[in-house]
Every structure is written in structure tokens, then in C-alpha cells.
Amino acid sequence: MKILGSTAEWRDVRRTLRGSIGFVPTLGALHPGHASLLERSINECDITVLSIYLNPTQFDNPADLARYPETFERDLALAAELGVDWVFTPDYTEIYRDEYRFQVHERQFSNELCGAHREGHFTGVLTVVLKLLNLVRPERAYFGEKDYQQYLLIRDMCDAFFLDVDIVPCTTVRECDGLAMSSRNEYLDEQGRDSAPKLHALLSSNLADDDVAAELARAGFDVDYVVTRAERRFAAASLRCGNRDVRLIDNVNLAAT
């Protein structure tokens, strides 16, 4: 496994690579959900590239960015164990040489669901993903369905800008009690961890959206939204754990439940 942080060096390397390339972009703090994306890429592509870049432009709350878990050495060990070929680890000056002067704005869906509660979040996501896809130039890029709104926006962006890449959705990896795996789960205290699986359980129920939201509130969640679109139910809700709010998102395909 080889590690590069320079965009110039990576572009030189990219010109030499032959065969199909799979790409998994991450913020770091890898967990089994990320591992499943990497494993799928390794199984389906000749070369797998992992990026680890904690992208500040997608954090609407500076406190969230400051406390995001940094587990770089553990991440590299996991990537090596899985068989990743390349790890791209740029910093802000490499990715945003323009100082974020150029941005990707989506004017509709990015303002709904999570976008209605996190100003600028999806602009940061779409901008950095476009940059990374242009650098890596993969045949396939893998994204988890836990962030389904993000997946849809990235898929549609690539279609709108004629990017020759297949955006592959991958099934959400869950704990045995149904909780979707997420780096944010590390913030949950004991009580929060006991309550968190109720989010998935209620989303999967036969209750109406408003009733799900009401049940979540009774269980101690601060609910941002519970919305069903095209037989998929989306939700975001926070739990108070100590002196911080831990925001959890999830979605379920109601047609499959």
C-alpha cells in the first residue's frame, strides 16, 4: 500500500496506472461501514484508492469539525489489512488552492432534509467530491446508503457534469441492534447508545412519519425531520450525551421492509 498527500505527485502516479480503478472517499475515522465499501471496490476493481481528508467546508458547525475523531494510524492499518492499493491524504492547501473560491451549488434537493438544517453542507460535499473524482478519475466510486441524500446528489452531479464514473450505492452496515454504523457513534454515552437503535426501529415501523417523529421525541430525541420520499423514509435526530448533542441520520427503504 502506498500513501501520497501531494496532488502533483498523485497526478503523476495516476498517469501510470492501468486497469479499472475503484475509489472510496472518506473523512477518516474508518469503521466497518467504510471497510465494506473498500472490500467491494477491491472485489470489483483492479486498483482501489482510498482518500482520507477531513473536509472543513462541509461542516456547518465548527465545533463538529474540531471534535471529529482522528484515527489516522488506525485507518491506515485497516486499509493495509484490507488490501487497499493507494491512500490519498491531501491537506487543505492541496485541495483548495483556490481558497474555496469555486464551489458546486445544487439549488433544489440540497436545500431539503439534512440541507435544510445544515447550511452549506452539501455545497462543501459536492465541491470536494468533484475535486477528488477529477484527481482520482475512477471507473467506480463507492458511497454508503446511510447518507442516501448525499449519494443521490453526488450521482446527479456526476450525470449533470458528464463525469465518466459509476457512482455505486452500498448497503448500510448496521450493528446487531440495527444502529447504522457511523463515526458519530463514538460520541454516544451509555444511555445514548441504548436509545440510538430506536431510530432505525421506528423508521422501519408501519407508523406514519408524524407518529415516528412523535415517538422519537418521547424517547428523548430532538427530531430534525422524518420524511418519506418515493418509498424511502429519511430521518435525522439528535440525542443529548453529556455536554454535546449527537446527531444521527438514517433511512430505510419501506418497500423492502
N, C-alpha and C positions, 0 to 999 in steps of 0.2 A: 504494500500500500504506500502510495506517495502523497505527500502533503504540499500544497502550494498556497501562498497568500497573495502573490502578485498577479494582477490581471494581465500584465505584459507577458510574464513567464507562462501563465496558463494559456494564453492565446498562441504562443509559440508551440506549446505541447499539443494543443488541440489540433493544429495543422498536421501533426504526425499520426494521430490516432486513426485506426482503421477498424471497421466493424460497427455494429449498432451500439449506440450509447444510451443508457438509461440514467435518469437524473432524479435525485431526491433533495430538494432544497429544505433546509431546516434552520431554526433559530438556535439549535443546540439543546442541551438538557434532554438527550435522547432517551426514549423509553421503548417498551415492546411494540407500541404502535409504529414508531419510526422504523424499528427493526423489521416489521412486516413489509413496509414499503421497500426497504433495501433488499430484503430477500426476494421479493417479487421481481425487482429490477435485475438482480443477479441471475435469477432463473430465466428471464426473458431476453436479456441483452448480453452482448459480448463484453461490454465495459460498463461499469457502474461508477457514477460520480456522485458524491455527497457534498453538499455545501453546508458549512456551519457559519452562519453570520447572524448576529443578534441585531436585527434591523431597527434602528431607533425611529424611523419615520412612520412605522405602523403602530406606535404606542401613543395613544391619546392621553395617557396618564403617565407623567414622568416617574411617579413612584413605582408603577408596574415595571417599567424598564429597569429601574435601579435594583429591584429585588428579584428580577428574573434569575432563576438558578443557573449558575455557570459550572458546568461539569465537563470541561474540555478534555481532560486526560481520560476520563471515563468514557466519553463519547468516542474518542479515537480508539480506545481499546475495543469497544463494541464493534466499531466499523471494521477494524482489522480482523476480529474474530469471525465476522460475517463473510468477509472476503471482498470488501469494497476495494476498488482499484485506485481511485483518486479521491482525495478530500481537498476541497477548495475552501480556504479560510481567509477571505479578504477582510479588510477593515473599512471604516467609513470613507477614508480618503481615496481608497481604491474604487469603491462602488459609486460614491457621489463626488466625483471630480468636479461636477458642475454645481456643487453645494445645493443639490435638490432643486435646481432652477427649472428643470424639465420634469414634468410629472404626468402620470396617466390618471385621468379622471373618467369615471363612469357615472353617468348622470341619472340613472334610474335605480336599478336593484341595489347598488352600493349604498343608497340612502335609506334602505329599509332594513328590517330585522336588526342585526348587530350594527349596521351602519347608522341606524337612527340613534344609537346610544354611544357610538364611538366615532366622534368627528375626525375625519381624515384617515381613519384606519385603513380602509380599503384602497385609498389612493396610495398610501405607503406600500401596501402589499402588492398591488398591481405594478407599481413602478419598479420595485426591487425584483419582482419575478420576471418582468420583461427584460431587465438588465441581465439577470442571471441566465435566462434562456438564450439571449443573444451571445453571451460568453460561452456557455457550455455547448450550445447547438445540439441538443439531444434528439434522438428519434422519438423517445418516450420520456415523459416526466410524470412522477407518481405523487398523488395527493390523497390524504385520508378523507373519508366521507364524514368524519366527525365535524370538520369545517366545511360543510356542504355548500354553504353560500359562497365561501371562498373558492371552492372547486368550480362552481358554476361561473363565477366572474372570471377566473383565470381561463377556463375553457373558452368562454365567449370572447375574451380579449384576444386570445391566440387566433380565433377564427376571424375577428374583425381586422387584425393586422396581418393576416395571411402568413402566420408563422407555421413552418412545416414541422410540427411536433404533435404527437398524440398525447393529450392530457388524460391520464389514466386514473379513474377513481378507485380507491381501495377501501374495502370494508373496515368499519370502525373496530378496533381491538378493544375488548372490554375486560374488566375484572370479573371474577366469578359471580359477583352480585349485580352485574350489569353496568357499573360505573364506567363510562368511557375513559380510556387512558389519556392522560394529559399531563404536561409538565406542571400545570397549576395544581394538580392533586397533591403535590408536595407541601402546599400551604395549608392543607386541611388539618385541623386538630382532631382529637379522637371523636368528639361529638360531631364535628362536621363530616368526618369520614363515615360515621354511622348514618347520617342524614342524606349524604350525597346520592346514594343509589336510588332514592325516591324520585329523582328527576327522570331517569330512564323508565322506571316502573310506571310512573304516571303518564309519561308521553306515550307509552305502549298500550295504555288502557283504552277502554271504549268511551271514556268521558269526553265531553265537548271541550274545546280549547279553554273557554272561560272557567269551566269547572276544574280543569287541570291546574290553571293558574291559581284558583282559589285554594285547592288542596295543597299546592306547593307553599302558598303563603301561610297556611295553617301549620305546615311542617317547619316553618322558620326561614323559608327562602324569601329574599327580596326579588320579586319577579320583574324582569325587563319585558319579556314578551313570551307568549305561547301562540303560535300562528301555524295554521295548516295551509299548504300550497301544493296543489297537484298531488294529493295523497301522501305528502311528506309533511310531518309535523316538526316544527322548529321551536326551540326554546333557549332562553338564556336567563339564568337566575343566580343570585349570589347568596352565600352563607357567611355569616359573621363568625370569624375564627380568631379569638383573641382580640388584637387591635387592628385587624385587617378584614376586608371583605374579599372573599374568594369567589370569583365569577366563573361559573360553569356553563358550557354550552353543549347542546346535544340535539340530535334529530333522529327520527325514526321513519321508515317507510311503512305507512299504515297499510298499504296493500299487501305487505309481506307479513304482517302480524296476525 
